């Protein structure tokens, strides 16, 4: 192989390695399932969750949760947390206090 051909092969190989690395980084770094709610949807989700719980402050949000379209975590005055599950139209589909499942499992 002449010098020019070696240079081309080396350049192509370098580009392929860089491209593959960037693709892996992008694929690993983005998980829509853990993306926070943003924009006007955030305001609507917060309002729906706080109306449901009657008190507290929103401490975490998530789009496309495994249980619903939106999940809003509300921390209540006593320090307990409640996850409020909302559909795409911000209707409450369920809610649960964090840790209840684990506590129920310990009693059995």
Secondary structure, DSSP 8 states (H G I E B T S, - for coil): --HHHHHHHHHHHHHHHHHHHHHHHHHHH--GGG----HHHHHHHHHHHHHHHSS-EEEEEEES-SSSSEEEEEE-TTS-EEEEEE-TT--EEEEEETTHHHHHHHH-
